Amino acid sequence: MDIPIIPIGNSKGIRLSKTLLEKYNITDKVELILEKGFIILKPKSEPRNGWESAFKKMNENGDDKLLINDVFEDENLEEWI
């Protein structure tokens, strides 16, 4: 696929189609990797972005309680020692 280099102010850049952006889940940022004569654009993901505020909201609403006990009453922990 040939993509033209276009002027952007005093710099130059490339324009990616909506199809490519959606297919590779590119939103606001990409990671630029220079490797053995290649330029690699990789989607920049922040998988835990927004978790802190979501957990605070869960706590405020009382939604952060365990759904099941993490240790069962009849569980034999001796076999793991």
C-alpha positions in Angstrom: 0.0 0.0 0.0 1.4 3.4 -1.0 0.7 6.3 1.3 1.8 9.8 0.3 3.8 12.0 2.6 1.9 15.2 3.2 3.0 18.6 4.6 1.8 19.4 8.2 3.0 22.8 9.2 6.8 22.8 9.1 6.8 18.9 9.3 5.5 16.1 7.1 3.3 13.2 8.0 1.1 10.4 6.7 -2.7 10.1 6.7 -4.3 6.8 7.7 -7.7 5.8 6.5 -10.6 5.3 8.8 -10.7 1.7 7.9 -7.0 1.2 9.0 -7.7 3.1 12.2 -10.7 1.0 13.1 -9.1 -2.3 12.0 -6.0 -1.8 14.2 -7.8 0.0 17.0 -5.8 3.2 16.7 -7.4 6.1 18.6 -5.3 9.0 19.9 -1.7 7.7 20.0 0.6 5.2 18.3 3.9 3.9 19.4 6.7 4.5 16.9 9.3 1.6 16.7 12.4 1.9 14.6 13.8 -1.5 13.8 16.3 -2.7 11.2 15.4 -0.3 8.5 11.6 -0.4 9.3 9.3 2.1 10.9 6.6 0.3 12.8 3.4 2.0 14.1 1.8 0.2 16.9 -1.5 1.2 18.6 -0.8 2.8 22.0 -3.0 1.2 24.5 -3.5 2.1 28.1 -5.4 -1.0 29.4 -6.0 0.3 32.9 -6.8 3.9 32.0 -9.7 5.1 34.0 -9.7 2.2 36.5 -8.9 4.3 39.5 -12.0 6.6 39.1 -14.2 3.6 38.3 -13.1 1.8 41.5 -13.7 4.9 43.5 -17.2 5.2 42.1 -17.8 1.5 42.8 -16.7 2.0 46.4 -18.9 5.0 46.9 -21.9 3.0 45.6 -21.0 0.0 47.7 -20.5 -2.2 44.6 -17.0 -3.4 45.6 -18.1 -6.2 47.8 -17.0 -9.9 47.2 -19.6 -11.9 45.3 -18.4 -15.1 46.8 -16.1 -15.9 49.8 -12.5 -16.2 48.8 -12.1 -19.1 51.3 -14.9 -21.7 51.7 -15.8 -23.1 55.1 -15.2 -26.7 54.1 -12.0 -26.0 52.2 -9.0 -28.1 53.4 -6.0 -25.9 53.3 -3.7 -28.5 54.9 -3.3 -30.4 51.6 -1.4 -27.4 50.1 1.2 -27.2 52.9 
